[in-house]
Amino acid sequence: MNMPMRSGGHLIVECLIEQGVEIAFGVPGESFLAVLDGFHAAGDRIRFIVNRQEGGAAFMAEAHGKITGRPGVCFVTRGPGATNASIGVHNAFQDSTPMVLFVGDVGSDFRDREAFQEVDYGSFFGPSTKGFAKRVERIDDVNRIPEYVARAFATAMNGRPGPVVLVLPEDMLRASTNALPLARVEAVQPWSDPGSLRTLRELLLKAQRPLVIAGGSGWTPQSAQALQRFAENWRLPVANAFRFQDTFDNHHPQYAGDVGIAINPKLANRVRESDLIIAIGPRLGEMTTGGYTLLEAPKAKQTLVHIHASAEELNRVYQADLAINAGMSAAARSLEVLTAPPELPWEEWTAQANADYLGNLVPQPLTGMPAESPRGAVDMATVVALLQKHLPDDAAITNGAGNFASWVHRFFRYHGLAKGHKTQLAPTSGAMGYGVPAGIACNLTTGRIAFTIAGDGDFLMNGQELATASQHGGKSIIVLLNNGMFGTIRMHQEREYPQNVSGTALRNPDFCALARAYGYAAEQVTATDQFEAALLRALAADTGTLIEIPLDPEVITTRGTLSSITQAALAQS
Ligand SMILES: Cc1ncc(C[n+]2csc(CCOP(=O)(O)OP(=O)(O)O)c2C)c(N)n1
């Protein structure tokens, strides 16, 4: 059968549809008009979400990759577009999220002259320069588009998932071809070998104080359920890795808390005291290991079992006592059938781990706050309790970077993936500006309620994406904690240079007016008892809503005040 000729741009879109892509994000450029025309021709088989800044677009694609486990797709133009999008690529890399960034490039006839907006993407993103994309490739032959797209999807998902950059020269996109898309690719699941599982069982039988740290990408509801059955069979305490707080259900009686920034000190001790750490999925990065101290790099004092989908990740930072190369589905299915003896010596240890977690959920007065207002005019611990009460179980909680996030991280009990949904969208990379686009992407993609917590600094990094939400019928509920400063940096500044405020104060716009201008509803909450009604209004609204909470700058962490940090620093200097 003779296939009709079509442009490379149209073929790219057909390849995406074949891969199951239903939604793509991006900001247009004249460099990929043929792809835009492909979206036009595809009609409602695929949606192209027009963003307002490539950083927002790339974050949306990354969030989509986190939610679905398949590559989120983003289209940007050459130099300015690709460099703007780089924050999302870096995020996908650090978070091990599958993603494909398509970059419209200069025509091949102008290449290497530093033509208008020309960038060498291999050097900028690529693994050859220790960059932050798993693979960077340019498609020079229109007939090979299917091969490159399929490889990009496979690379993005296999092993440790991550971002792939595909560069599309303008003339290649305009050229004609009768090539056909290749079939949808699935992630390859490496299986743990039976010998390793026997060894793991022996290590468990020798242990007194085991602890599972679950996290990383590649989990599905089914594999999370299998993980839960493994934990239940062996009565193991399970902690979640930094920014993977939804891997193991926080409501489970064996949940031990999250191993991340501002870790519960009792959990930190538990990690140190454990004699067997079974890390299932996380790459054991700086935040999950307390700056490589809870587990000392390169050889932890605890016996370490590390299970990861990428062989390259195993024994890269930590020399594991037992390294198992397995995908999460494969690993969890083997673990759940590992038979446990009837008696286990650590039942009390597990119960105490959960008791420590529950104890840390009880808010304390902040050191240094007045007795009549122990956590400020708007008590954020109460706000989080109200979120817990009113948000549906499948709501996604999203955030970028800043101290504001610590309120949900500490007090919100994430529903685990075993219940069917990814409920945390947050950047392991610590990128500000992630929460707003991630929330909108989640709502656009799944229709679920997305709740975003943002700081005044964080919000303005991608606030323009509210326009994207309004245009495409997406919505989110944003709680913006406005403390008039880049609070996290100010906190560090007070520790290092007490009372020398420099570069951290912010003079802010009228956030409610700004949100309304974008088509969101907006209101201010200035006292704790106003929040519940505001949240209920937001949940019932047809549009997204921004709730601004002016936050006392003193309320700098979930535990202490800014001035108590200053006083401690002055006392030391
Ligand atoms: C893109 C990006 N730029 C800069 C930083 C460094 N940084 C981390 S937190 C922070 C301040 C966050 O301020 P805000 O959003 O107001 O939250 P707060 O800490 O005051 O709660 C900054 C500048 C970062 N993590 N990401």
The ligand as a Tripos MOL2 file, in Angstrom:
@<TRIPOS>MOLECULE
LIG
   26    27     1     0     0
SMALL
NO_CHARGES

@<TRIPOS>ATOM
      1 C1         14.3980   28.7080   40.3220 C.3       1 LIG1
      2 C2         15.0020   28.9180   41.6660 C.ar      1 LIG1
      3 N1         15.6290   30.0890   41.9490 N.ar      1 LIG1
      4 C3         16.1570   30.2910   43.1740 C.ar      1 LIG1
      5 C4         16.0920   29.3350   44.1340 C.ar      1 LIG1
      6 C5         16.6870   29.5720   45.5130 C.3       1 LIG1
      7 N2         15.5980   29.6920   46.4940 N.ar      1 LIG1
      8 C6         15.1540   28.6440   47.2040 C.ar      1 LIG1
      9 S1         13.9000   29.0030   48.1950 S.2       1 LIG1
     10 C7         13.9210   30.6240   47.7370 C.ar      1 LIG1
     11 C8         12.9740   31.6200   48.3280 C.3       1 LIG1
     12 C9         11.5470   31.2000   48.2420 C.3       1 LIG1
     13 O1         10.7870   32.3210   48.6030 O.3       1 LIG1
     14 P1          9.2250   32.2470   48.7260 P.3       1 LIG1
     15 O2          8.6340   31.5870   47.5610 O.co2     1 LIG1
     16 O3          8.7050   33.6050   48.9960 O.co2     1 LIG1
     17 O4          8.9680   31.2740   49.9550 O.3       1 LIG1
     18 P2          9.4020   31.3650   51.4870 P.3       1 LIG1
     19 O5         10.7300   30.7100   51.5960 O.co2     1 LIG1
     20 O6          9.4090   32.8100   51.8720 O.co2     1 LIG1
     21 O7          8.3470   30.5790   52.1910 O.co2     1 LIG1
     22 C10        14.9270   30.8630   46.7850 C.ar      1 LIG1
     23 C11        15.1960   32.1740   46.1830 C.3       1 LIG1
     24 C12        15.4650   28.1180   43.7750 C.ar      1 LIG1
     25 N3         15.3890   27.0920   44.6280 N.pl3     1 LIG1
     26 N4         14.9110   27.9550   42.5520 N.ar      1 LIG1
@<TRIPOS>BOND
     1     1     2 1
     2     2     3 ar
     3     2    26 ar
     4     3     4 ar
     5     4     5 ar
     6     5     6 1
     7     5    24 ar
     8     6     7 1
     9     7     8 ar
    10     7    22 ar
    11     8     9 ar
    12     9    10 ar
    13    10    11 1
    14    10    22 ar
    15    11    12 1
    16    12    13 1
    17    13    14 1
    18    14    15 2
    19    14    16 1
    20    14    17 1
    21    17    18 1
    22    18    19 2
    23    18    20 1
    24    18    21 1
    25    22    23 1
    26    24    25 1
    27    24    26 ar
@<TRIPOS>SUBSTRUCTURE
     1 LIG1         1 GROUP 0 **** ****
